Amino acid sequence: SLSLNCNNNNNSNGLFRTTTITKTQGTKTTTNLFSSSSPSFNDDNNNISDGFLSTFVGDFDNYNQVVEDRKNGLLPKEGGGHEHIHCTLIPVSVDDTKRSSSRLAAFYLDGNPKRIFRFRYYDIVDKTNARMMLYSLHPELELQLRQEAENPMKWNDIFLRFNVTTDDTIPKQEKINLLPKCDVQWSTDYNMVRDAYSGMKKISIEEESSSYHGTMVHGEALIDSLTMTAGTKILIRDQLSLFPNEFWIHDRGFNPATMEFIYGNQRNVPYRLERVSTVDKGKRVVTSSDLEWTLGNQFRTE
């Protein structure tokens, strides 16, 4: 699941391309592991690469959808409405001159960056099939990133500088950890996701030509919950649509035994996040003054 509940139970780094430098002193080992600039999604012959990577960046927020829900008497969960969520996508690269195919992704509630409920690392791999691998972060790395929640343009440097320090008495955790069977396949074909969305307007030809749609490679994933009783499983399903100025997230979790909802919209209406900013030449550029306040205290005027 892209945002809400794909939990880690695998320390494999999968297809993540890394450079590793290891220093050992006594029983402690320090590892500097960083992403190389990925060539996998930068091929000019791949007709979705440049457009996708330039669109899959910046901030998105569904505040206007929430206002509309409340006007219609729709509350979250059983009420059929949506929670107020915000997504920040920041490129990760060791070379600013090359287009990055990796992202740090934070999701937070109520327009407050200090209420992050999920941090992820995404890596676009396989230029032929445009597959995105999802990873959780080392707890200490995530803590450092959260401390700069309102300054996401610092995240790239924090990520690259972070060193994994392990002790013989502590189970090893990697800098990033693959979320098994949570891979997302991106395509320009709207038919991949259309049937999963309920009550949504039809998109125009112009929107369809500049949109990208993601589905889970394995269709769904059965994962362990970190927030519920130990041993509890959640069945997750996810569809995604990325437009130039909107990001739709249709992420749902179910009790696999009863198929009752655990999270997600129960009317099958995706979370419709509108673009708030983009990233250009290493700088965050606000594109929606109406939603600028969702970026944090420094952007609020009242």
Secondary structure by P-SEA (a helix, b strand, c coil): cccccccccccccccccbbbbbbbcccbbbbbccccccccccccccccaaaaaaacbbbbbaaaaaaaaaaacccccccccccbbbbbbbbbcccccccccccccccccccccccccccbbbbbcccccbbbbbbbccaaaaaaaaaacccccaaaaaaaabbbbbccccccccccccccccbbbbccccccccccccccccccaaaaaabbbbcccccbbbbbbccccccbbbbbbbbbbbcccbbbbbccccccccccccccccccccccccccccccccbbbbcccccccccccccccc
